[in-house]
Amino acid sequence: MDLYLIRHSQSLNNARSHAQRVEDPPLSKLGREQGGYLARHIVALGLTRMMVSPFLRTLQTAELLRPATGLTHHVAVLLHEVGGCMWGPSPSEMVGRPGLTRSAIKSGFPGYEIDSRIDEWGWWQSRPYEMREQAMVRTRELLDWTYQCFADTTERVAYVMHGDIERLFLECLGVTVSTVPFNASVTRLQLASKLLHLEDFNNVRHLPPELLTV
């Protein structure tokens, strides 16, 4: 199988200082432009499945891609960003927030298949900040799930996710990258004989230079 790790387009938080950030920002105007270029790029990928983090910025990115794929997107909690849905200036001061509820996702993104773990308390349920060690456990769970579902298949799967969880995913494969992936970038891996191989990292050749953001 081919696996594509897609980082969401620029959110309003990406364009703001840390002091101005909110727990679940929408895409910026520039982010929507990035999404348009990304949509034209992924037409040629022949995707068979798309999984999406439950954050608003990833859902909005996936919605921009939907006409290009014709797929029913699946919202998967395992893909959320490191830390969880939090509000505050630093991890030690952050307060957990609920995250989008099941009904909010249904009304905002009709037709999406929603992870059974998401209910009316929100997908994060105001839990404390997810520490790196906890995020690594979750990432290994995501990797194991990927192997179980897609090993020895011809699927072409996209995970619409976030920069830090993408880097942890690669770290679980023994690939350490210091570069934060660009917004709307595409990283390609190939799964063969139950091993994932990195084929292309942080591809933004589909974006004009003036739209490159992190």
C-alpha positions as CSV (number, residue, x, y, z in Angstrom):
1,M,0.0,0.0,0.0
2,D,0.9,3.6,-0.4
3,L,0.5,5.9,2.6
4,Y,0.4,9.7,2.3
5,L,0.8,11.9,5.4
6,I,-0.8,15.2,4.6
7,R,-0.3,18.1,7.0
8,H,-3.3,20.5,7.2
9,S,-3.3,23.8,5.4
10,Q,-2.3,26.9,7.4
11,S,-4.6,27.6,10.3
12,L,-5.2,31.0,12.0
13,N,-3.0,29.8,14.8
14,N,-0.1,29.2,12.4
15,A,-0.4,32.8,11.4
16,R,-0.6,34.2,15.0
17,S,1.7,34.6,17.9
18,H,1.5,32.0,20.7
19,A,-0.3,34.5,22.9
20,Q,-3.1,34.9,20.3
21,R,-3.8,31.2,19.7
22,V,-7.0,29.3,20.4
23,E,-7.6,25.7,21.0
24,D,-9.2,24.7,17.7
25,P,-8.7,27.3,15.0
26,P,-10.1,27.3,11.5
27,L,-8.0,27.6,8.3
28,S,-6.8,31.0,7.3
29,K,-7.5,32.6,3.9
30,L,-4.0,31.6,2.8
31,G,-4.7,28.1,4.1
32,R,-7.7,27.7,1.9
33,E,-5.6,28.8,-1.1
34,Q,-3.0,26.1,-0.2
35,G,-5.9,23.6,0.0
36,G,-6.9,24.4,-3.6
37,Y,-3.4,23.6,-4.9
38,L,-3.2,20.5,-2.7
39,A,-6.6,19.3,-4.1
40,R,-5.3,19.6,-7.7
41,H,-2.2,17.7,-6.7
42,I,-3.9,14.7,-5.1
43,V,-6.1,13.9,-8.0
44,A,-3.2,12.1,-9.6
45,L,-2.6,10.0,-6.4
46,G,-5.6,7.7,-6.9
47,L,-6.5,7.6,-3.3
48,T,-8.8,4.9,-2.1
49,R,-9.2,6.0,1.5
50,M,-8.8,9.2,3.6
51,M,-8.6,9.4,7.4
52,V,-8.8,12.8,9.1
53,S,-7.8,14.2,12.5
54,P,-10.9,15.6,14.4
55,F,-9.4,19.1,14.7
56,L,-11.3,21.8,12.8
57,R,-8.2,22.7,10.6
58,T,-7.8,19.1,9.4
59,L,-11.5,18.6,8.8
60,Q,-11.6,21.9,6.7
61,T,-8.5,20.8,4.8
62,A,-10.1,17.4,4.1
63,E,-13.3,19.1,2.9
64,L,-11.3,21.1,0.4
65,L,-9.9,17.8,-0.9
66,R,-13.2,16.0,-1.0
67,P,-14.2,17.0,-4.5
68,A,-10.8,15.8,-5.8
69,T,-11.1,12.3,-4.2
70,G,-14.8,11.5,-4.2
71,L,-14.2,9.5,-1.1
72,T,-16.1,9.2,2.2
73,H,-13.7,10.6,4.7
74,H,-13.3,8.9,8.1
75,V,-12.6,11.0,11.3
76,A,-10.0,9.2,13.4
77,V,-9.1,10.3,16.9
78,L,-5.6,8.6,16.7
79,L,-4.5,11.3,14.2
80,H,-4.9,14.3,16.5
81,E,-2.0,16.6,17.2
82,V,0.4,15.9,20.1
83,G,-0.9,17.5,23.2
84,G,-4.6,17.2,22.5
85,C,-7.2,20.0,22.4
86,M,-5.8,22.5,24.8
87,W,-6.0,26.2,25.6
88,G,-3.2,28.2,27.3
89,P,0.3,29.7,26.7
90,S,2.4,26.7,27.6
91,P,1.9,23.0,28.5
92,S,2.2,23.6,32.2
93,E,-0.6,26.2,32.1
94,M,-2.8,24.6,29.4
95,V,-6.4,23.7,30.2
96,G,-8.0,20.8,28.3
97,R,-11.0,21.6,26.1
98,P,-13.7,19.3,24.8
99,G,-12.9,19.4,21.1
100,L,-15.6,19.1,18.5
101,T,-18.6,16.9,19.4
102,R,-20.1,14.2,17.3
103,S,-23.1,16.3,16.4
104,A,-20.9,19.3,15.5
105,I,-18.8,17.2,13.1
106,K,-22.0,15.7,11.6
107,S,-23.5,19.1,11.0
108,G,-20.4,20.8,9.8
109,F,-19.1,17.9,7.7
110,P,-22.1,15.8,6.6
111,G,-21.4,12.3,5.2
112,Y,-18.1,11.8,7.1
113,E,-17.7,8.5,9.0
114,I,-17.0,9.4,12.6
115,D,-14.8,7.5,15.1
116,S,-17.1,5.7,17.6
117,R,-15.0,7.2,20.4
118,I,-16.3,10.7,19.6
119,D,-19.5,11.6,21.5
120,E,-21.3,14.7,22.8
121,W,-18.5,15.3,25.3
122,G,-16.2,16.1,22.5
123,W,-13.4,14.0,21.1
124,W,-10.8,15.2,23.7
125,Q,-13.3,15.5,26.6
126,S,-11.2,18.2,28.3
127,R,-8.4,15.8,29.4
128,P,-5.0,17.1,30.6
129,Y,-2.2,17.9,28.2
130,E,-0.9,14.8,26.4
131,M,2.8,14.4,27.2
132,R,5.3,13.2,24.6
133,E,5.5,9.7,26.1
134,Q,1.8,9.4,25.9
135,A,1.8,10.7,22.3
136,M,4.4,8.1,21.4
137,V,2.2,5.3,22.8
138,R,-0.7,6.6,20.7
139,T,1.5,6.9,17.6
140,R,2.7,3.2,17.9
141,E,-1.0,2.3,18.2
142,L,-1.6,4.2,15.0
143,L,1.3,2.4,13.3
144,D,0.1,-1.0,14.5
145,W,-3.4,-0.2,13.2
146,T,-2.0,0.8,9.8
147,Y,-0.2,-2.5,9.5
148,Q,-3.2,-4.5,10.6
149,C,-5.6,-2.8,8.2
150,F,-3.4,-2.2,5.1
151,A,-0.5,-4.6,5.0
152,D,-0.4,-6.7,1.8
153,T,-3.1,-4.5,0.2
154,T,-3.1,-2.2,-2.8
155,E,-4.8,0.6,-0.9
156,R,-3.6,4.2,-1.4
157,V,-4.4,5.9,1.9
158,A,-4.1,9.5,3.1
159,Y,-3.9,10.6,6.7
160,V,-4.8,14.3,7.1
161,M,-2.9,15.2,10.2
162,H,-0.5,17.5,11.9
163,G,3.2,18.3,11.9
164,D,4.3,16.9,15.3
165,I,2.3,13.7,15.1
166,E,3.7,13.2,11.6
167,R,7.2,13.5,12.9
168,L,6.5,11.0,15.7
169,F,5.0,8.6,13.2
170,L,8.2,8.7,11.2
171,E,10.3,8.4,14.4
172,C,8.4,5.1,15.1
173,L,9.7,3.9,11.8
174,G,13.3,4.9,12.7
175,V,13.3,8.1,10.7
176,T,14.2,11.2,12.7
177,V,13.4,14.6,11.0
178,S,14.2,17.9,12.5
179,T,12.2,19.9,9.9
180,V,8.6,20.8,10.7
181,P,6.6,19.8,7.6
182,F,5.1,22.7,5.6
183,N,1.4,23.3,5.7
184,A,-0.3,21.3,2.9
185,S,2.8,19.2,2.4
186,V,2.6,15.5,1.4
187,T,4.9,12.8,2.8
188,R,4.8,9.4,1.0
189,L,5.5,6.0,2.5
190,Q,5.2,2.5,1.0
191,L,4.2,-0.5,3.0
192,A,5.6,-3.8,1.8
193,S,6.2,-7.0,3.7
194,K,4.9,-5.3,6.9
195,L,7.6,-2.6,6.6
196,L,7.0,1.0,5.9
197,H,9.6,2.8,3.8
198,L,9.9,6.6,3.5
199,E,9.7,7.5,-0.2
200,D,9.3,11.3,-0.1
201,F,9.2,13.8,2.8
202,N,7.5,17.2,3.0
203,N,6.7,17.5,-0.7
204,V,5.4,21.0,-1.5
205,R,6.2,21.0,-5.2
206,H,2.5,21.6,-5.8
207,L,2.6,24.9,-3.9
208,P,3.9,28.2,-5.3
209,P,6.8,29.7,-3.2
210,E,4.6,32.5,-1.8
211,L,2.3,30.0,-0.2
212,L,4.9,28.1,1.7
213,T,4.2,28.3,5.5
214,V,4.8,26.3,8.6
